[in-house]
């Protein structure tokens, strides 16, 4: 697809997921997010990061943001 003149495009560095949570899981995530003044999305990303790091510490490569 052609680029508009003068318009820069950057590749997406993230992927979007859709998950279903129980009411209890969602409520707990909301509580954690509110207590830490962050978004629920941030809490979920942090949980995934910790899982990956803890499950495969020798193979995990953290990308700098």
PDB file of N, CA, C and O in Angstrom:
ATOM      1  N   UNK A   1       0.842  -1.172   0.000  1.00  0.00           N
ATOM      2  CA  UNK A   1       0.000   0.000   0.000  1.00  0.00           C
ATOM      3  C   UNK A   1       0.891   1.241   0.000  1.00  0.00           C
ATOM      4  O   UNK A   1       1.842   1.300   0.779  1.00  0.00           O
ATOM      5  N   UNK A   2       0.618   2.228  -0.843  1.00  0.00           N
ATOM      6  CA  UNK A   2       1.467   3.412  -0.920  1.00  0.00           C
ATOM      7  C   UNK A   2       1.361   4.262   0.333  1.00  0.00           C
ATOM      8  O   UNK A   2       0.327   4.292   1.001  1.00  0.00           O
ATOM      9  N   UNK A   3       2.469   4.960   0.643  1.00  0.00           N
ATOM     10  CA  UNK A   3       2.507   5.849   1.798  1.00  0.00           C
ATOM     11  C   UNK A   3       2.053   7.241   1.388  1.00  0.00           C
ATOM     12  O   UNK A   3       2.347   7.693   0.282  1.00  0.00           O
ATOM     13  N   UNK A   4       1.338   7.918   2.275  1.00  0.00           N
ATOM     14  CA  UNK A   4       0.954   9.300   2.018  1.00  0.00           C
ATOM     15  C   UNK A   4       2.211  10.163   2.065  1.00  0.00           C
ATOM     16  O   UNK A   4       3.115   9.900   2.858  1.00  0.00           O
ATOM     17  N   UNK A   5       2.273  11.168   1.239  1.00  0.00           N
ATOM     18  CA  UNK A   5       3.448  12.039   1.182  1.00  0.00           C
ATOM     19  C   UNK A   5       3.690  12.696   2.531  1.00  0.00           C
ATOM     20  O   UNK A   5       2.783  13.288   3.116  1.00  0.00           O
ATOM     21  N   UNK A   6       4.927  12.586   3.023  1.00  0.00           N
ATOM     22  CA  UNK A   6       5.296  13.223   4.277  1.00  0.00           C
ATOM     23  C   UNK A   6       4.818  12.501   5.523  1.00  0.00           C
ATOM     24  O   UNK A   6       5.101  12.946   6.635  1.00  0.00           O
ATOM     25  N   UNK A   7       4.118  11.425   5.367  1.00  0.00           N
ATOM     26  CA  UNK A   7       3.598  10.702   6.528  1.00  0.00           C
ATOM     27  C   UNK A   7       4.506   9.520   6.838  1.00  0.00           C
ATOM     28  O   UNK A   7       4.739   8.662   5.987  1.00  0.00           O
ATOM     29  N   UNK A   8       5.018   9.486   8.069  1.00  0.00           N
ATOM     30  CA  UNK A   8       5.884   8.387   8.483  1.00  0.00           C
ATOM     31  C   UNK A   8       5.035   7.262   9.055  1.00  0.00           C
ATOM     32  O   UNK A   8       4.048   7.496   9.754  1.00  0.00           O
ATOM     33  N   UNK A   9       5.434   6.054   8.748  1.00  0.00           N
ATOM     34  CA  UNK A   9       4.769   4.900   9.345  1.00  0.00           C
ATOM     35  C   UNK A   9       5.798   4.123  10.143  1.00  0.00           C
ATOM     36  O   UNK A   9       6.943   3.970   9.717  1.00  0.00           O
ATOM     37  N   UNK A  10       5.391   3.642  11.289  1.00  0.00           N
ATOM     38  CA  UNK A  10       6.284   2.839  12.113  1.00  0.00           C
ATOM     39  C   UNK A  10       5.618   1.495  12.357  1.00  0.00           C
ATOM     40  O   UNK A  10       4.402   1.418  12.530  1.00  0.00           O
ATOM     41  N   UNK A  11       6.412   0.444  12.369  1.00  0.00           N
ATOM     42  CA  UNK A  11       5.832  -0.871  12.617  1.00  0.00           C
ATOM     43  C   UNK A  11       5.332  -0.956  14.059  1.00  0.00           C
ATOM     44  O   UNK A  11       5.920  -0.380  14.974  1.00  0.00           O
ATOM     45  N   UNK A  12       4.241  -1.682  14.233  1.00  0.00           N
ATOM     46  CA  UNK A  12       3.719  -1.886  15.581  1.00  0.00           C
ATOM     47  C   UNK A  12       4.660  -2.778  16.359  1.00  0.00           C
ATOM     48  O   UNK A  12       5.103  -3.818  15.872  1.00  0.00           O
ATOM     49  N   UNK A  13       4.957  -2.356  17.572  1.00  0.00           N
ATOM     50  CA  UNK A  13       5.863  -3.123  18.417  1.00  0.00           C
ATOM     51  C   UNK A  13       5.095  -3.993  19.389  1.00  0.00           C
ATOM     52  O   UNK A  13       5.703  -4.709  20.184  1.00  0.00           O
ATOM     53  N   UNK A  14       3.776  -3.949  19.345  1.00  0.00           N
ATOM     54  CA  UNK A  14       2.999  -4.727  20.300  1.00  0.00           C
ATOM     55  C   UNK A  14       1.920  -5.529  19.579  1.00  0.00           C
ATOM     56  O   UNK A  14       1.597  -5.282  18.417  1.00  0.00           O
ATOM     57  N   UNK A  15       1.383  -6.487  20.304  1.00  0.00           N
ATOM     58  CA  UNK A  15       0.317  -7.337  19.782  1.00  0.00           C
ATOM     59  C   UNK A  15      -0.863  -7.252  20.734  1.00  0.00           C
ATOM     60  O   UNK A  15      -0.681  -7.206  21.951  1.00  0.00           O
ATOM     61  N   UNK A  16      -2.045  -7.232  20.199  1.00  0.00           N
ATOM     62  CA  UNK A  16      -3.250  -7.124  20.997  1.00  0.00           C
ATOM     63  C   UNK A  16      -3.828  -8.521  21.234  1.00  0.00           C
ATOM     64  O   UNK A  16      -3.911  -9.340  20.318  1.00  0.00           O
ATOM     65  N   UNK A  17      -4.226  -8.771  22.486  1.00  0.00           N
ATOM     66  CA  UNK A  17      -4.843 -10.038  22.858  1.00  0.00           C
ATOM     67  C   UNK A  17      -6.227  -9.782  23.437  1.00  0.00           C
ATOM     68  O   UNK A  17      -6.517  -8.693  23.932  1.00  0.00           O
ATOM     69  N   UNK A  18      -7.053 -10.774  23.370  1.00  0.00           N
ATOM     70  CA  UNK A  18      -8.367 -10.706  23.997  1.00  0.00           C
ATOM     71  C   UNK A  18      -8.495 -11.909  24.919  1.00  0.00           C
ATOM     72  O   UNK A  18      -8.318 -13.048  24.487  1.00  0.00           O
ATOM     73  N   UNK A  19      -8.800 -11.662  26.178  1.00  0.00           N
ATOM     74  CA  UNK A  19      -8.949 -12.751  27.132  1.00  0.00           C
ATOM     75  C   UNK A  19     -10.253 -12.573  27.904  1.00  0.00           C
ATOM     76  O   UNK A  19     -10.755 -11.459  28.052  1.00  0.00           O
ATOM     77  N   UNK A  20     -10.783 -13.670  28.383  1.00  0.00           N
ATOM     78  CA  UNK A  20     -11.978 -13.633  29.219  1.00  0.00           C
ATOM     79  C   UNK A  20     -11.572 -13.914  30.653  1.00  0.00           C
ATOM     80  O   UNK A  20     -10.825 -14.855  30.922  1.00  0.00           O
ATOM     81  N   UNK A  21     -12.065 -13.095  31.576  1.00  0.00           N
ATOM     82  CA  UNK A  21     -11.755 -13.231  32.991  1.00  0.00           C
ATOM     83  C   UNK A  21     -13.030 -13.471  33.768  1.00  0.00           C
ATOM     84  O   UNK A  21     -14.119 -13.085  33.343  1.00  0.00           O
ATOM     85  N   UNK A  22     -12.879 -14.111  34.912  1.00  0.00           N
ATOM     86  CA  UNK A  22     -14.026 -14.219  35.808  1.00  0.00           C
ATOM     87  C   UNK A  22     -14.254 -12.852  36.451  1.00  0.00           C
ATOM     88  O   UNK A  22     -13.376 -11.990  36.403  1.00  0.00           O
ATOM     89  N   UNK A  23     -15.400 -12.655  37.036  1.00  0.00           N
ATOM     90  CA  UNK A  23     -15.665 -11.390  37.736  1.00  0.00           C
ATOM     91  C   UNK A  23     -14.652 -11.170  38.847  1.00  0.00           C
ATOM     92  O   UNK A  23     -14.193 -10.050  39.071  1.00  0.00           O
ATOM     93  N   UNK A  24     -14.306 -12.250  39.542  1.00  0.00           N
ATOM     94  CA  UNK A  24     -13.365 -12.148  40.650  1.00  0.00           C
ATOM     95  C   UNK A  24     -11.969 -11.740  40.162  1.00  0.00           C
ATOM     96  O   UNK A  24     -11.315 -10.901  40.782  1.00  0.00           O
ATOM     97  N   UNK A  25     -11.520 -12.329  39.061  1.00  0.00           N
ATOM     98  CA  UNK A  25     -10.212 -11.981  38.505  1.00  0.00           C
ATOM     99  C   UNK A  25     -10.177 -10.513  38.090  1.00  0.00           C
ATOM    100  O   UNK A  25      -9.217  -9.796  38.373  1.00  0.00           O
ATOM    101  N   UNK A  26     -11.233 -10.083  37.419  1.00  0.00           N
ATOM    102  CA  UNK A  26     -11.287  -8.695  36.960  1.00  0.00           C
ATOM    103  C   UNK A  26     -11.317  -7.733  38.143  1.00  0.00           C
ATOM    104  O   UNK A  26     -10.636  -6.708  38.126  1.00  0.00           O
ATOM    105  N   UNK A  27     -12.090  -8.049  39.153  1.00  0.00           N
ATOM    106  CA  UNK A  27     -12.169  -7.198  40.339  1.00  0.00           C
ATOM    107  C   UNK A  27     -10.805  -7.099  41.027  1.00  0.00           C
ATOM    108  O   UNK A  27     -10.407  -6.025  41.479  1.00  0.00           O
ATOM    109  N   UNK A  28     -10.105  -8.212  41.101  1.00  0.00           N
ATOM    110  CA  UNK A  28      -8.788  -8.212  41.736  1.00  0.00           C
ATOM    111  C   UNK A  28      -7.784  -7.386  40.929  1.00  0.00           C
ATOM    112  O   UNK A  28      -6.983  -6.646  41.501  1.00  0.00           O
ATOM    113  N   UNK A  29      -7.828  -7.513  39.610  1.00  0.00           N
ATOM    114  CA  UNK A  29      -6.947  -6.711  38.764  1.00  0.00           C
ATOM    115  C   UNK A  29      -7.251  -5.221  38.911  1.00  0.00           C
ATOM    116  O   UNK A  29      -6.336  -4.402  38.983  1.00  0.00           O
ATOM    117  N   UNK A  30      -8.529  -4.874  38.954  1.00  0.00           N
ATOM    118  CA  UNK A  30      -8.911  -3.473  39.151  1.00  0.00           C
ATOM    119  C   UNK A  30      -8.384  -2.940  40.482  1.00  0.00           C
ATOM    120  O   UNK A  30      -7.882  -1.819  40.553  1.00  0.00           O
ATOM    121  N   UNK A  31      -8.499  -3.739  41.520  1.00  0.00           N
ATOM    122  CA  UNK A  31      -8.025  -3.331  42.840  1.00  0.00           C
ATOM    123  C   UNK A  31      -6.508  -3.106  42.842  1.00  0.00           C
ATOM    124  O   UNK A  31      -6.020  -2.114  43.383  1.00  0.00           O
ATOM    125  N   UNK A  32      -5.777  -4.035  42.232  1.00  0.00           N
ATOM    126  CA  UNK A  32      -4.316  -3.900  42.150  1.00  0.00           C
ATOM    127  C   UNK A  32      -3.956  -2.641  41.368  1.00  0.00           C
ATOM    128  O   UNK A  32      -3.070  -1.886  41.769  1.00  0.00           O
ATOM    129  N   UNK A  33      -4.644  -2.418  40.255  1.00  0.00           N
ATOM    130  CA  UNK A  33      -4.366  -1.250  39.425  1.00  0.00           C
ATOM    131  C   UNK A  33      -4.637   0.043  40.188  1.00  0.00           C
ATOM    132  O   UNK A  33      -3.827   0.969  40.150  1.00  0.00           O
ATOM    133  N   UNK A  34      -5.760   0.107  40.874  1.00  0.00           N
ATOM    134  CA  UNK A  34      -6.105   1.309  41.634  1.00  0.00           C
ATOM    135  C   UNK A  34      -5.103   1.561  42.754  1.00  0.00           C
ATOM    136  O   UNK A  34      -4.690   2.701  42.968  1.00  0.00           O
ATOM    137  N   UNK A  35      -4.711   0.520  43.463  1.00  0.00           N
ATOM    138  CA  UNK A  35      -3.760   0.667  44.563  1.00  0.00           C
ATOM    139  C   UNK A  35      -2.413   1.192  44.078  1.00  0.00           C
ATOM    140  O   UNK A  35      -1.735   1.932  44.791  1.00  0.00           O
ATOM    141  N   UNK A  36      -2.032   0.808  42.868  1.00  0.00           N
ATOM    142  CA  UNK A  36      -0.729   1.191  42.320  1.00  0.00           C
ATOM    143  C   UNK A  36      -0.802   2.356  41.336  1.00  0.00           C
ATOM    144  O   UNK A  36       0.206   2.758  40.755  1.00  0.00           O
ATOM    145  N   UNK A  37      -2.013   2.893  41.158  1.00  0.00           N
ATOM    146  CA  UNK A  37      -2.224   4.033  40.254  1.00  0.00           C
ATOM    147  C   UNK A  37      -1.701   3.754  38.841  1.00  0.00           C
ATOM    148  O   UNK A  37      -1.017   4.578  38.234  1.00  0.00           O
ATOM    149  N   UNK A  38      -2.043   2.581  38.349  1.00  0.00           N
ATOM    150  CA  UNK A  38      -1.690   2.184  36.987  1.00  0.00           C
ATOM    151  C   UNK A  38      -2.932   1.606  36.320  1.00  0.00           C
ATOM    152  O   UNK A  38      -3.964   1.434  36.969  1.00  0.00           O
ATOM    153  N   UNK A  39      -2.837   1.308  35.041  1.00  0.00           N
ATOM    154  CA  UNK A  39      -3.965   0.712  34.326  1.00  0.00           C
ATOM    155  C   UNK A  39      -4.010  -0.799  34.544  1.00  0.00           C
ATOM    156  O   UNK A  39      -3.017  -1.418  34.926  1.00  0.00           O
ATOM    157  N   UNK A  40      -5.168  -1.368  34.296  1.00  0.00           N
ATOM    158  CA  UNK A  40      -5.299  -2.824  34.361  1.00  0.00           C
ATOM    159  C   UNK A  40      -4.399  -3.455  33.299  1.00  0.00           C
ATOM    160  O   UNK A  40      -3.808  -4.509  33.534  1.00  0.00           O
ATOM    161  N   UNK A  41      -4.292  -2.823  32.145  1.00  0.00           N
ATOM    162  CA  UNK A  41      -3.419  -3.347  31.086  1.00  0.00           C
ATOM    163  C   UNK A  41      -1.985  -3.434  31.572  1.00  0.00           C
ATOM    164  O   UNK A  41      -1.292  -4.410  31.287  1.00  0.00           O
ATOM    165  N   UNK A  42      -1.523  -2.406  32.316  1.00  0.00           N
ATOM    166  CA  UNK A  42      -0.167  -2.426  32.844  1.00  0.00           C
ATOM    167  C   UNK A  42       0.009  -3.597  33.807  1.00  0.00           C
ATOM    168  O   UNK A  42       1.028  -4.286  33.769  1.00  0.00           O
ATOM    169  N   UNK A  43      -0.980  -3.822  34.667  1.00  0.00           N
ATOM    170  CA  UNK A  43      -0.908  -4.927  35.630  1.00  0.00           C
ATOM    171  C   UNK A  43      -0.799  -6.256  34.891  1.00  0.00           C
ATOM    172  O   UNK A  43      -0.003  -7.114  35.268  1.00  0.00           O
ATOM    173  N   UNK A  44      -1.587  -6.425  33.853  1.00  0.00           N
ATOM    174  CA  UNK A  44      -1.564  -7.676  33.081  1.00  0.00           C
ATOM    175  C   UNK A  44      -0.212  -7.849  32.392  1.00  0.00           C
ATOM    176  O   UNK A  44       0.364  -8.937  32.427  1.00  0.00           O
ATOM    177  N   UNK A  45       0.301  -6.784  31.763  1.00  0.00           N
ATOM    178  CA  UNK A  45       1.623  -6.882  31.115  1.00  0.00           C
ATOM    179  C   UNK A  45       2.711  -7.220  32.121  1.00  0.00           C
ATOM    180  O   UNK A  45       3.590  -8.033  31.836  1.00  0.00           O
ATOM    181  N   UNK A  46       2.660  -6.602  33.297  1.00  0.00           N
ATOM    182  CA  UNK A  46       3.654  -6.875  34.336  1.00  0.00           C
ATOM    183  C   UNK A  46       3.556  -8.334  34.808  1.00  0.00           C
ATOM    184  O   UNK A  46       4.578  -8.985  35.026  1.00  0.00           O
ATOM    185  N   UNK A  47       2.343  -8.838  34.961  1.00  0.00           N
ATOM    186  CA  UNK A  47       2.155 -10.236  35.373  1.00  0.00           C
ATOM    187  C   UNK A  47       2.733 -11.192  34.329  1.00  0.00           C
ATOM    188  O   UNK A  47       3.379 -12.181  34.674  1.00  0.00           O
ATOM    189  N   UNK A  48       2.498 -10.893  33.064  1.00  0.00           N
ATOM    190  CA  UNK A  48       3.040 -11.733  31.991  1.00  0.00           C
ATOM    191  C   UNK A  48       4.565 -11.668  31.991  1.00  0.00           C
ATOM    192  O   UNK A  48       5.234 -12.691  31.846  1.00  0.00           O
ATOM    193  N   UNK A  49       5.108 -10.468  32.154  1.00  0.00           N
ATOM    194  CA  UNK A  49       6.568 -10.302  32.200  1.00  0.00           C
ATOM    195  C   UNK A  49       7.169 -11.133  33.326  1.00  0.00           C
ATOM    196  O   UNK A  49       8.180 -11.808  33.132  1.00  0.00           O
ATOM    197  N   UNK A  50       6.556 -11.084  34.488  1.00  0.00           N
ATOM    198  CA  UNK A  50       7.069 -11.850  35.632  1.00  0.00           C
ATOM    199  C   UNK A  50       6.954 -13.350  35.389  1.00  0.00           C
ATOM    200  O   UNK A  50       7.868 -14.098  35.733  1.00  0.00           O
ATOM    201  N   UNK A  51       5.859 -13.798  34.809  1.00  0.00           N
ATOM    202  CA  UNK A  51       5.685 -15.215  34.501  1.00  0.00           C
ATOM    203  C   UNK A  51       6.779 -15.682  33.545  1.00  0.00           C
ATOM    204  O   UNK A  51       7.410 -16.714  33.774  1.00  0.00           O
ATOM    205  N   UNK A  52       7.000 -14.929  32.484  1.00  0.00           N
ATOM    206  CA  UNK A  52       8.031 -15.308  31.510  1.00  0.00           C
ATOM    207  C   UNK A  52       9.408 -15.333  32.152  1.00  0.00           C
ATOM    208  O   UNK A  52      10.187 -16.256  31.912  1.00  0.00           O
ATOM    209  N   UNK A  53       9.712 -14.346  32.952  1.00  0.00           N
ATOM    210  CA  UNK A  53      11.019 -14.265  33.615  1.00  0.00           C
ATOM    211  C   UNK A  53      11.200 -15.414  34.612  1.00  0.00           C
ATOM    212  O   UNK A  53      12.268 -16.023  34.665  1.00  0.00           O
ATOM    213  N   UNK A  54      10.172 -15.710  35.394  1.00  0.00           N
ATOM    214  CA  UNK A  54      10.276 -16.737  36.423  1.00  0.00           C
ATOM    215  C   UNK A  54      10.245 -18.164  35.867  1.00  0.00           C
ATOM    216  O   UNK A  54      10.877 -19.061  36.428  1.00  0.00           O
ATOM    217  N   UNK A  55       9.526 -18.374  34.788  1.00  0.00           N
ATOM    218  CA  UNK A  55       9.402 -19.716  34.214  1.00  0.00           C
ATOM    219  C   UNK A  55      10.620 -20.105  33.382  1.00  0.00           C
ATOM    220  O   UNK A  55      11.007 -21.274  33.368  1.00  0.00           O
ATOM    221  N   UNK A  56      11.214 -19.167  32.704  1.00  0.00           N
ATOM    222  CA  UNK A  56      12.348 -19.451  31.818  1.00  0.00           C
ATOM    223  C   UNK A  56      13.439 -18.392  32.015  1.00  0.00           C
ATOM    224  O   UNK A  56      13.777 -17.687  31.063  1.00  0.00           O
ATOM    225  N   UNK A  57      13.991 -18.264  33.210  1.00  0.00           N
ATOM    226  CA  UNK A  57      14.927 -17.167  33.464  1.00  0.00           C
ATOM    227  C   UNK A  57      16.176 -17.171  32.587  1.00  0.00           C
ATOM    228  O   UNK A  57      16.688 -16.100  32.261  1.00  0.00           O
ATOM    229  N   UNK A  58      16.674 -18.321  32.200  1.00  0.00           N
ATOM    230  CA  UNK A  58      17.884 -18.375  31.380  1.00  0.00           C
ATOM    231  C   UNK A  58      17.623 -18.011  29.929  1.00  0.00           C
ATOM    232  O   UNK A  58      18.526 -17.569  29.218  1.00  0.00           O
ATOM    233  N   UNK A  59      16.396 -18.197  29.499  1.00  0.00           N
ATOM    234  CA  UNK A  59      16.059 -17.950  28.087  1.00  0.00           C
ATOM    235  C   UNK A  59      15.369 -16.626  27.872  1.00  0.00           C
ATOM    236  O   UNK A  59      15.231 -16.173  26.736  1.00  0.00           O
ATOM    237  N   UNK A  60      14.932 -15.998  28.952  1.00  0.00           N
ATOM    238  CA  UNK A  60      14.170 -14.771  28.829  1.00  0.00           C
ATOM    239  C   UNK A  60      15.078 -13.590  28.514  1.00  0.00           C
ATOM    240  O   UNK A  60      16.075 -13.360  29.198  1.00  0.00           O
ATOM    241  N   UNK A  61      14.727 -12.853  27.485  1.00  0.00           N
ATOM    242  CA  UNK A  61      15.475 -11.666  27.108  1.00  0.00           C
ATOM    243  C   UNK A  61      14.518 -10.490  27.241  1.00  0.00           C
ATOM    244  O   UNK A  61      13.556 -10.365  26.482  1.00  0.00           O
ATOM    245  N   UNK A  62      14.797  -9.626  28.218  1.00  0.00           N
ATOM    246  CA  UNK A  62      13.942  -8.472  28.432  1.00  0.00           C
ATOM    247  C   UNK A  62      14.314  -7.383  27.419  1.00  0.00           C
ATOM    248  O   UNK A  62      15.478  -7.002  27.293  1.00  0.00           O
ATOM    249  N   UNK A  63      13.313  -6.899  26.711  1.00  0.00           N
ATOM    250  CA  UNK A  63      13.539  -5.828  25.758  1.00  0.00           C
ATOM    251  C   UNK A  63      13.398  -4.497  26.474  1.00  0.00           C
ATOM    252  O   UNK A  63      12.435  -4.278  27.209  1.00  0.00           O
ATOM    253  N   UNK A  64      14.341  -3.624  26.261  1.00  0.00           N
ATOM    254  CA  UNK A  64      14.280  -2.289  26.853  1.00  0.00           C
ATOM    255  C   UNK A  64      13.190  -1.500  26.174  1.00  0.00           C
ATOM    256  O   UNK A  64      13.010  -1.588  24.959  1.00  0.00           O
ATOM    257  N   UNK A  65      12.459  -0.724  26.961  1.00  0.00           N
ATOM    258  CA  UNK A  65      11.360   0.073  26.397  1.00  0.00           C
ATOM    259  C   UNK A  65      11.741   1.491  26.262  1.00  0.00           C
ATOM    260  O   UNK A  65      10.938   2.305  25.805  1.00  0.00           O
TER     261      UNK A  65
END
